[in-house]
């Protein structure tokens, strides 16, 4: 986070050596403290020029406050884990959670954000899964207390929180390149989504670093099992020319592996596969799948913290994009290209 | 459902040849209808002696109505799928969903049900995951508008909805017995939970049907990956005497398979394994896992329908237990016992 970030409750708490809850409750008037402690907190508030956020105080004032959470599909293990993490954090703070799935229904995203603007919830954590023509961004900017997670809504000027997709693509590309792969199939989601683009850019960066000729064949469609199956069939139909496949979500990997298995294409014997997400039980696949692991729970926890800490009155702080680190989990699905 | 069931909105709609939504909106006063249609509906109401449920009407009256949903763990794929199905049904009816996870925190279940009684939500769908000493049942009976799903709370007198656990255990037992197994390890959840007991009873019924001697070794603990690992280690430590294992949830199966794989115990070569749930990608395991599939989405959809249709004024209808059918999905993890 940049040094221009406004002082948060946490900054005050750290400086005063107390918990965030303590500072919050002091400001709410719901806590008696020893004079020395109160003075320490007051001093921190003055020194750090902390401006209590009336919205944050309202959000912390008890059970009736509700946070909205909008995700594409609750049954998807990635989003289920994200929802679980947000709910746990919300519960710690006495906030209720109102949950909505957009699935692929047009207009749903806009109607949920609009409900926020009408005060049905006190803040919204929002995960989109398809490109925006600008309408959603406009509605988000008007609604105000929204944090965007996992996928971008370009032109929405609210705090944003993503996994480090570019670094994830880089780690995947480097792992494949380290094993000697130079022709790789990249299976991504919709091509306009930042997750798709950034993972590709990272993959490309890793291959360019080698200083040798390379080729990336791009199949971009959707983060679904069915698209993984289609990609597998296309790979086979096009002659299985690449030696490595970067399947950039668990769902894509599941569909891909299903078809490769069914068609007798051996992994990593004939083709290496590396995945992305690592939420599902990839370690029990045949072979156990190497994958880039997303910090899903951290995304959920941090999303709620951002929602509560952000000073919505301060426009500069709204233009923030935070990236959480990913890591590679090496298993058994990547090997050097076989001689054919 | 028994013939003593009170007339529902759907009965009236069917008799009048219109949709449930039409009848509902007519009763709400929010719809103008042609006189003939209105008369048909009125006649159906009279003939069937339909008593409009003031609670149901309130529940169907628009976006501000909120249903509570309490599950043990949202990240667990079974519950994630259940939540997704409930959310979809709620959304169709213009209801918001307030979601809570109890995890293993004592007192959480009681506090969420109590919040319902204080009118924070208009109805509650409740999934427990541990035995009750009676306190939870008392609170549920007092709260009123609660539907219990998946696991029982004994002595709670509200509509209950479960998968047909006994039939599931029977299908698993019969599949193992058909392949010649007579000594089986049963890995279940907490021993007092009806899912654990009924799946065992079904398993036992299938084995008794053979009319031959049989043995079931019971490891009962929790529906967790860690318990599956412990069970695998115990099976190995006790000399791998059984020839078949019934791992009665996806999590248990994952832990079991992890350890069997790590210890070089071949499935189904040395021991056959059959699972229960089939929410995860069991078809990609090594070997693809045979399992009893739970009707998870149907449980979620039916739970909400029950919540809305139940006549909470009519005590007889509260004592209902509905079972949804399960099915066996045959894959590759069960074979005849090998000669050792």
HADDOCK unambig.tbl for C-alpha pairs under 7 A between the chains (distance, minus, plus):
assign (segid A and resid 74 and name CA) (segid B and resid 80 and name CA) 6.09 0.50 0.50
assign (segid A and resid 74 and name CA) (segid B and resid 81 and name CA) 6.96 0.50 0.50
assign (segid A and resid 74 and name CA) (segid B and resid 84 and name CA) 5.02 0.50 0.50
assign (segid A and resid 75 and name CA) (segid B and resid 77 and name CA) 6.92 0.50 0.50
assign (segid A and resid 75 and name CA) (segid B and resid 80 and name CA) 4.94 0.50 0.50
assign (segid A and resid 75 and name CA) (segid B and resid 81 and name CA) 4.44 0.50 0.50
assign (segid A and resid 75 and name CA) (segid B and resid 84 and name CA) 5.43 0.50 0.50
assign (segid A and resid 77 and name CA) (segid B and resid 75 and name CA) 6.93 0.50 0.50
assign (segid A and resid 77 and name CA) (segid B and resid 77 and name CA) 6.31 0.50 0.50
assign (segid A and resid 80 and name CA) (segid B and resid 74 and name CA) 6.08 0.50 0.50
assign (segid A and resid 80 and name CA) (segid B and resid 75 and name CA) 4.94 0.50 0.50
assign (segid A and resid 80 and name CA) (segid B and resid 80 and name CA) 5.67 0.50 0.50
assign (segid A and resid 81 and name CA) (segid B and resid 74 and name CA) 6.96 0.50 0.50
assign (segid A and resid 81 and name CA) (segid B and resid 75 and name CA) 4.44 0.50 0.50
assign (segid A and resid 84 and name CA) (segid B and resid 74 and name CA) 5.03 0.50 0.50
assign (segid A and resid 84 and name CA) (segid B and resid 75 and name CA) 5.43 0.50 0.50
assign (segid A and resid 87 and name CA) (segid B and resid 100 and name CA) 6.81 0.50 0.50
assign (segid A and resid 96 and name CA) (segid B and resid 98 and name CA) 6.81 0.50 0.50
assign (segid A and resid 97 and name CA) (segid B and resid 98 and name CA) 5.45 0.50 0.50
assign (segid A and resid 97 and name CA) (segid B and resid 99 and name CA) 5.75 0.50 0.50
assign (segid A and resid 98 and name CA) (segid B and resid 96 and name CA) 6.80 0.50 0.50
assign (segid A and resid 98 and name CA) (segid B and resid 97 and name CA) 5.45 0.50 0.50
assign (segid A and resid 98 and name CA) (segid B and resid 98 and name CA) 4.56 0.50 0.50
assign (segid A and resid 98 and name CA) (segid B and resid 99 and name CA) 6.38 0.50 0.50
assign (segid A and resid 99 and name CA) (segid B and resid 97 and name CA) 5.74 0.50 0.50
assign (segid A and resid 99 and name CA) (segid B and resid 98 and name CA) 6.39 0.50 0.50
assign (segid A and resid 99 and name CA) (segid B and resid 99 and name CA) 6.67 0.50 0.50
assign (segid A and resid 100 and name CA) (segid B and resid 87 and name CA) 6.80 0.50 0.50
assign (segid A and resid 258 and name CA) (segid B and resid 284 and name CA) 6.97 0.50 0.50
assign (segid A and resid 284 and name CA) (segid B and resid 258 and name CA) 6.99 0.50 0.50
assign (segid A and resid 284 and name CA) (segid B and resid 285 and name CA) 5.38 0.50 0.50
assign (segid A and resid 284 and name CA) (segid B and resid 286 and name CA) 6.72 0.50 0.50
assign (segid A and resid 285 and name CA) (segid B and resid 284 and name CA) 5.38 0.50 0.50
assign (segid A and resid 285 and name CA) (segid B and resid 285 and name CA) 4.63 0.50 0.50
assign (segid A and resid 285 and name CA) (segid B and resid 286 and name CA) 6.14 0.50 0.50
assign (segid A and resid 286 and name CA) (segid B and resid 284 and name CA) 6.70 0.50 0.50
assign (segid A and resid 286 and name CA) (segid B and resid 285 and name CA) 6.11 0.50 0.50
assign (segid A and resid 286 and name CA) (segid B and resid 286 and name CA) 5.41 0.50 0.50
